Amino acid sequence: MSQTEAERELAELLVESLNLEGVDPHAIDPEAPLFNDGLGLDSIDALELSLAVGKRYGVQLRAEGEDNRRIFASLRALSAHVQSQRRLT
């Protein structure tokens, strides 16, 4: 499944900010889970990714956010959330 331009940019940020050596950002399936069976990210990765997204896009993701499971479900879900929040600011 191909990535949109926004997803590609976010995948590059993800790989760069989490130092995912050997992971090609362009090869990340936008629908694949980011945690557990997908990329295998953990809660520390989520915090680091939240900080990187905040710095790059000015979108704040709270650690205890009720919607985090949905927001971080996949690259596509995270990208959609970031894009929707950027339009509000």
DSSP file (Angstrom, degrees, kcal/mol; ACC not computed):
  #  RESIDUE AA STRUCTURE BP1 BP2  ACC     N-H-->O    O-->H-N    N-H-->O    O-->H-N    TCO  KAPPA ALPHA  PHI   PSI    X-CA   Y-CA   Z-CA
    1    1 A M              0   0    0      0, 0.0     2,-0.1     0, 0.0    30,-0.1   0.000 360.0 360.0 360.0 132.6    0.0    0.0    0.0
    2    2 A S        -     0   0    0     27,-0.1     2,-0.3     1,-0.1    25,-0.1  -0.465 360.0-124.9 -86.3 153.2    1.5    3.3   -1.0
    3    3 A Q        -     0   0    0     23,-0.2     2,-0.1    -2,-0.1    -1,-0.1  -0.630  17.3-124.8 -91.9 149.0    2.0    6.3    1.3
    4    4 A T     >  -     0   0    0     -2,-0.3     4,-2.4     1,-0.1     5,-0.2  -0.367  36.7-100.6 -77.6 171.2    0.7    9.8    0.8
    5    5 A E  H  > S+     0   0    0      1,-0.2     4,-2.2     2,-0.2     5,-0.2   0.912 125.8  49.4 -61.0 -42.4    3.3   12.6    0.8
    6    6 A A  H  > S+     0   0    0      1,-0.2     4,-2.1     2,-0.2    -1,-0.2   0.887 111.6  48.9 -64.8 -39.1    2.3   13.5    4.4
    7    7 A E  H  > S+     0   0    0      2,-0.2     4,-2.6     1,-0.2    -1,-0.2   0.886 109.8  51.9 -67.0 -38.6    2.6    9.9    5.5
    8    8 A R  H  X S+     0   0    0     -4,-2.4     4,-2.1     2,-0.2    -2,-0.2   0.922 110.3  48.2 -63.2 -44.5    6.0    9.7    3.8
    9    9 A E  H  X S+     0   0    0     -4,-2.2     4,-1.9     1,-0.2    -2,-0.2   0.909 113.9  46.8 -62.2 -42.9    7.2   12.8    5.6
   10   10 A L  H  X S+     0   0    0     -4,-2.1     4,-2.6     2,-0.2    -2,-0.2   0.870 109.3  54.1 -68.6 -37.2    5.9   11.4    8.9
   11   11 A A  H  X S+     0   0    0     -4,-2.6     4,-2.5     2,-0.2     5,-0.2   0.892 108.1  50.4 -63.5 -39.3    7.5    8.0    8.3
   12   12 A E  H  X S+     0   0    0     -4,-2.1     4,-2.4     2,-0.2    -2,-0.2   0.905 111.3  48.1 -65.1 -41.2   10.9    9.7    7.7
   13   13 A L  H  X S+     0   0    0     -4,-1.9     4,-3.2     2,-0.2     5,-0.3   0.911 111.2  51.7 -63.1 -42.9   10.5   11.6   11.0
   14   14 A L  H  X S+     0   0    0     -4,-2.6     4,-1.9     2,-0.2    -2,-0.2   0.944 113.2  42.6 -59.4 -51.7    9.5    8.4   12.8
   15   15 A V  H  <>S+     0   0    0     -4,-2.5     5,-1.9     1,-0.2     4,-0.4   0.902 119.0  45.5 -64.0 -41.7   12.6    6.5   11.6
   16   16 A E  H ><5S+     0   0    0     -4,-2.4     3,-0.8    -5,-0.2    -2,-0.2   0.940 115.0  44.5 -68.1 -48.7   14.9    9.4   12.2
   17   17 A S  H 3<5S+     0   0    0     -4,-3.2    -1,-0.2     1,-0.2    -2,-0.2   0.789 120.1  40.8 -71.4 -27.3   13.6   10.3   15.7
   18   18 A L  T 3<5S-     0   0    0     -4,-1.9    -1,-0.2    -5,-0.3     3,-0.2   0.366 103.7-127.6-100.9   4.4   13.5    6.7   16.9
   19   19 A N  T < 5 -     0   0    0     -3,-0.8     2,-1.8    -4,-0.4    -3,-0.2   0.916  36.4-179.6  50.3  50.0   16.8    5.7   15.3
   20   20 A L    > < -     0   0    0     -5,-1.9     3,-1.8    -6,-0.2    -1,-0.2  -0.582  13.1-158.8 -83.4  81.8   15.2    2.7   13.6
   21   21 A E  T 3  S+     0   0    0     -2,-1.8     3,-0.1     1,-0.3    -5,-0.0  -0.344  72.7  19.5 -63.8 138.4   18.2    1.4   11.9
   22   22 A G  T 3  S+     0   0    0      1,-0.2     2,-0.6    -2,-0.0    -1,-0.3   0.451  94.4 119.1  83.2  -0.1   17.5   -0.8    8.9
   23   23 A V    <   -     0   0    0     -3,-1.8    -1,-0.2    -8,-0.1    -3,-0.1  -0.889  55.8-147.5-102.4 121.1   14.0    0.5    8.5
   24   24 A D    >   -     0   0    0     -2,-0.6     3,-1.9     1,-0.2     4,-0.5  -0.774   5.5-150.1 -85.1 115.8   13.2    2.1    5.2
   25   25 A P  G >  S+     0   0    0      0, 0.0     3,-0.9     0, 0.0    -1,-0.2   0.823  96.8  56.1 -57.0 -30.8   10.6    4.8    5.9
   26   26 A H  G 3  S+     0   0    0      1,-0.2   -23,-0.2   -15,-0.1   -18,-0.0   0.657 102.5  56.7 -75.8 -14.5    9.2    4.4    2.4
   27   27 A A  G <  S+     0   0    0     -3,-1.9     2,-0.4     2,-0.1    -1,-0.2   0.468  77.1 114.3 -94.9  -2.8    8.6    0.7    3.0
   28   28 A I  S <  S-     0   0    0     -3,-0.9   -17,-0.1    -4,-0.5    -5,-0.0  -0.560  70.9-127.7 -72.1 123.6    6.4    1.2    6.1
   29   29 A D    >   -     0   0    0     -2,-0.4     3,-1.3     1,-0.2    46,-0.4  -0.598  12.2-144.8 -70.0 120.6    2.9    0.1    5.4
   30   30 A P  T 3  S+     0   0    0      0, 0.0    46,-2.8     0, 0.0    47,-0.4   0.707  98.8  47.8 -63.9 -18.2    0.7    3.0    6.3
   31   31 A E  T 3  S+     0   0    0     44,-0.2     3,-0.1    43,-0.1    -2,-0.1   0.569  88.6 105.0 -96.4 -10.8   -2.0    0.7    7.5
   32   32 A A  S <  S-     0   0    0     -3,-1.3    43,-0.7     1,-0.1    44,-0.2  -0.394  82.5 -98.9 -71.7 146.5    0.3   -1.6    9.6
   33   33 A P  B     -A   74   0A   0      0, 0.0     6,-1.4     0, 0.0    41,-0.2  -0.350  21.0-148.1 -61.5 143.0    0.2   -1.2   13.4
   34   34 A L  S    S+     0   0    0     39,-0.9     7,-2.2    38,-0.6     2,-0.2   0.780  79.5  52.8 -80.3 -28.0    3.0    0.9   14.9
   35   35 A F  B >  S-b   41   0B   0     38,-0.3     3,-1.7    37,-0.2     2,-0.2  -0.641 109.5  -8.9-109.4 164.0    3.1   -1.1   18.1
   36   36 A N  T 3  S+     0   0    0      5,-1.1     4,-0.0     1,-0.3     6,-0.0  -0.339 133.3  15.8  56.5-113.4    3.4   -4.8   18.9
   37   37 A D  T 3  S+     0   0    0     -2,-0.2    -1,-0.3     2,-0.1    -3,-0.0   0.725 126.0  55.6 -67.5 -23.6    3.2   -6.8   15.7
   38   38 A G  S <  S-     0   0    0     -3,-1.7    -4,-0.2     3,-0.1    -2,-0.1   0.801 133.2 -20.1 -75.6-108.8    3.7   -3.9   13.3
   39   39 A L  S    S-     0   0    0     -6,-1.4    -4,-0.2    -7,-0.1    -5,-0.1   0.628  86.9-124.0 -77.4 -12.9    6.9   -1.9   13.8
   40   40 A G        +     0   0    0     -7,-0.2    -5,-0.2     1,-0.2    -3,-0.1   0.769  49.1 165.9  78.1  25.8    7.2   -3.1   17.4
   41   41 A L  B     -b   35   0B   0     -7,-2.2    -5,-1.1     1,-0.1     2,-0.2  -0.303  18.3-155.3 -70.5 159.5    7.3    0.3   19.0
   42   42 A D     >  -     0   0    0     -7,-0.1     4,-2.0    -2,-0.0     5,-0.1  -0.642  36.8 -83.0-125.9-174.1    6.8    0.6   22.8
   43   43 A S  H  > S+     0   0    0      1,-0.2     4,-1.9     2,-0.2     5,-0.1   0.837 126.9  53.9 -64.6 -33.7    5.6    3.3   25.2
   44   44 A I  H  > S+     0   0    0      2,-0.2     4,-2.4     1,-0.2    -1,-0.2   0.913 108.1  50.8 -65.0 -41.3    9.0    5.0   25.3
   45   45 A D  H  > S+     0   0    0      1,-0.2     4,-3.0     2,-0.2    -2,-0.2   0.891 106.7  55.1 -60.9 -39.0    8.9    5.2   21.5
   46   46 A A  H  X S+     0   0    0     -4,-2.0     4,-2.4     2,-0.2    -1,-0.2   0.904 108.4  47.9 -62.1 -41.1    5.5    6.8   21.7
   47   47 A L  H  X S+     0   0    0     -4,-1.9     4,-2.2     2,-0.2    -2,-0.2   0.936 113.7  46.5 -64.8 -45.9    6.8    9.5   24.0
   48   48 A E  H  X S+     0   0    0     -4,-2.4     4,-2.2     1,-0.2    -2,-0.2   0.905 113.6  48.7 -63.0 -41.3    9.8   10.2   21.8
   49   49 A L  H  X S+     0   0    0     -4,-3.0     4,-2.7     2,-0.2     5,-0.2   0.891 108.5  54.2 -66.0 -39.3    7.6   10.2   18.7
   50   50 A S  H  X S+     0   0    0     -4,-2.4     4,-2.3    -5,-0.2    11,-0.2   0.914 109.9  47.5 -59.4 -43.7    5.1   12.6   20.4
   51   51 A L  H  X S+     0   0    0     -4,-2.2     4,-2.4     2,-0.2    -2,-0.2   0.916 112.4  48.9 -64.3 -43.3    7.9   15.0   21.2
   52   52 A A  H  X S+     0   0    0     -4,-2.2     4,-2.6     2,-0.2     5,-0.3   0.904 112.0  48.4 -63.9 -41.9    9.2   14.8   17.6
   53   53 A V  H  X>S+     0   0    0     -4,-2.7     4,-2.9     2,-0.2     6,-0.8   0.905 111.2  51.7 -64.2 -41.5    5.7   15.4   16.1
   54   54 A G  H  X5S+     0   0    0     -4,-2.3     4,-1.4    -5,-0.2    -2,-0.2   0.914 113.2  44.1 -60.9 -43.9    5.3   18.4   18.5
   55   55 A K  H  <5S+     0   0    0     -4,-2.4    -2,-0.2     2,-0.2    -1,-0.2   0.928 121.1  38.3 -66.5 -45.9    8.6   19.9   17.4
   56   56 A R  H  <5S+     0   0    0     -4,-2.6    -2,-0.2    -5,-0.2    -3,-0.2   0.913 134.2  17.9 -74.7 -43.9    8.1   19.4   13.7
   57   57 A Y  H  <5S-     0   0    0     -4,-2.9    -3,-0.2    -5,-0.3    -2,-0.2   0.545  92.4-122.2-110.8  -9.3    4.4   20.1   13.3
   58   58 A G     << +     0   0    0     -4,-1.4     2,-0.6    -5,-0.6    -4,-0.2   0.737  66.0 138.4  72.2  21.0    3.4   22.0   16.5
   59   59 A V        -     0   0    0     -6,-0.8     2,-0.5    -9,-0.1    -1,-0.3  -0.895  46.0-143.7-103.8 120.5    0.8   19.3   17.3
   60   60 A Q        -     0   0    0     -2,-0.6     2,-0.5    -3,-0.1    -9,-0.1  -0.716  13.8-170.6 -88.9 128.0    0.7   18.3   21.0
   61   61 A L        -     0   0    0     -2,-0.5     2,-0.2   -11,-0.2    -7,-0.1  -0.975  18.2-140.0-116.4 118.4    0.0   14.7   21.8
   62   62 A R    >   -     0   0    0     -2,-0.5     3,-1.7     1,-0.1     6,-0.1  -0.556  10.2-132.3 -84.0 142.1   -0.7   14.1   25.5
   63   63 A A  T 3  S+     0   0    0      1,-0.3    -1,-0.1    -2,-0.2     5,-0.0   0.865 109.2  37.7 -58.9 -38.5    0.8   11.0   27.2
   64   64 A E  T 3  S+     0   0    0      4,-0.0    -1,-0.3     3,-0.0    -2,-0.0   0.144  84.4 149.3-101.0  20.7   -2.5   10.1   28.8
   65   65 A G    X   -     0   0    0     -3,-1.7     3,-1.4     1,-0.2     4,-0.3  -0.289  47.5-139.4 -59.0 133.6   -4.7   11.2   25.8
   66   66 A E  T 3  S+     0   0    0      1,-0.3     3,-0.4     2,-0.1     4,-0.2   0.798 101.9  49.3 -63.3 -29.6   -7.9    9.1   25.6
   67   67 A D  T >> S+     0   0    0      1,-0.2     4,-3.0     2,-0.1     3,-0.5   0.369  77.7 105.3 -93.2   4.8   -7.5    8.9   21.8
   68   68 A N  H <> S+     0   0    0     -3,-1.4     4,-3.0     1,-0.3    -1,-0.2   0.860  75.8  56.1 -57.2 -38.7   -3.9    7.8   21.8
   69   69 A R  H 34 S+     0   0    0     -3,-0.4    -1,-0.3    -4,-0.3    -2,-0.1   0.913 115.1  39.1 -60.8 -41.0   -4.7    4.2   20.9
   70   70 A R  H X4 S+     0   0    0     -3,-0.5     3,-1.1    -4,-0.2     4,-0.3   0.914 116.7  50.1 -73.0 -44.1   -6.6    5.4   17.8
   71   71 A I  H 3< S+     0   0    0     -4,-3.0     3,-0.4     1,-0.3    10,-0.2   0.903 117.7  38.9 -62.5 -42.8   -4.1    8.1   16.9
   72   72 A F  T 3< S+     0   0    0     -4,-3.0   -38,-0.6    -5,-0.2    -1,-0.3   0.201  84.2 106.9 -94.1  15.7   -1.1    5.8   17.1
   73   73 A A  S <  S-     0   0    0     -3,-1.1   -39,-0.9     1,-0.1   -38,-0.3   0.888  93.5 -18.6 -61.9 -39.5   -2.8    2.8   15.5
   74   74 A S  B  >  -A   33   0A   0     -3,-0.4     4,-2.4    -4,-0.3     5,-0.2  -0.954  69.6 -95.3-157.7 170.0   -0.9    3.2   12.3
   75   75 A L  H  > S+     0   0    0    -43,-0.7     4,-2.6   -46,-0.4     5,-0.2   0.897 124.6  52.4 -59.3 -40.9    1.1    5.6   10.3
   76   76 A R  H  > S+     0   0    0    -46,-2.8     4,-2.4     2,-0.2    -1,-0.2   0.911 109.8  47.2 -64.2 -43.2   -2.0    6.6    8.3
   77   77 A A  H  > S+     0   0    0    -47,-0.4     4,-2.1     2,-0.2    -2,-0.2   0.912 114.1  47.3 -65.5 -42.7   -4.0    7.3   11.5
   78   78 A L  H  X S+     0   0    0     -4,-2.4     4,-2.6     2,-0.2    -2,-0.2   0.919 112.6  49.3 -64.9 -43.6   -1.2    9.3   13.0
   79   79 A S  H  X S+     0   0    0     -4,-2.6     4,-2.7    -5,-0.2     5,-0.2   0.913 110.3  50.5 -62.0 -43.6   -0.7   11.3    9.8
   80   80 A A  H  X S+     0   0    0     -4,-2.4     4,-2.3     2,-0.2    -1,-0.2   0.904 111.8  48.2 -61.6 -41.4   -4.5   12.0    9.6
   81   81 A H  H  X S+     0   0    0     -4,-2.1     4,-2.4     2,-0.2     5,-0.2   0.938 112.2  48.3 -65.0 -46.7   -4.5   13.3   13.1
   82   82 A V  H  X S+     0   0    0     -4,-2.6     4,-2.3     1,-0.2    -2,-0.2   0.928 113.0  48.1 -59.7 -45.9   -1.5   15.5   12.6
   83   83 A Q  H  X S+     0   0    0     -4,-2.7     4,-1.4     1,-0.2    -1,-0.2   0.898 111.7  49.5 -63.8 -40.2   -3.0   16.9    9.4
   84   84 A S  H  X S+     0   0    0     -4,-2.3     4,-0.7    -5,-0.2    -1,-0.2   0.886 113.2  46.6 -67.1 -37.9   -6.3   17.6   11.1
   85   85 A Q  H  X S+     0   0    0     -4,-2.4     4,-0.8     1,-0.2     3,-0.4   0.845 107.5  56.4 -73.2 -33.5   -4.7   19.3   14.0
   86   86 A R  H  < S+     0   0    0     -4,-2.3     3,-0.5     1,-0.2    -1,-0.2   0.850 103.7  54.7 -65.2 -33.7   -2.4   21.4   11.8
   87   87 A R  H  < S+     0   0    0     -4,-1.4    -1,-0.2     1,-0.2    -2,-0.2   0.772 103.9  56.2 -70.8 -24.9   -5.5   22.8   10.0
   88   88 A L  H  <        0   0    0     -4,-0.7    -1,-0.2    -3,-0.4    -2,-0.2   0.717 360.0 360.0 -79.5 -20.6   -7.0   23.9   13.3
   89   89 A T     <        0   0    0     -4,-0.8    -1,-0.2    -3,-0.5    -2,-0.2   0.459 360.0 360.0 -96.7 360.0   -4.0   26.0   14.3
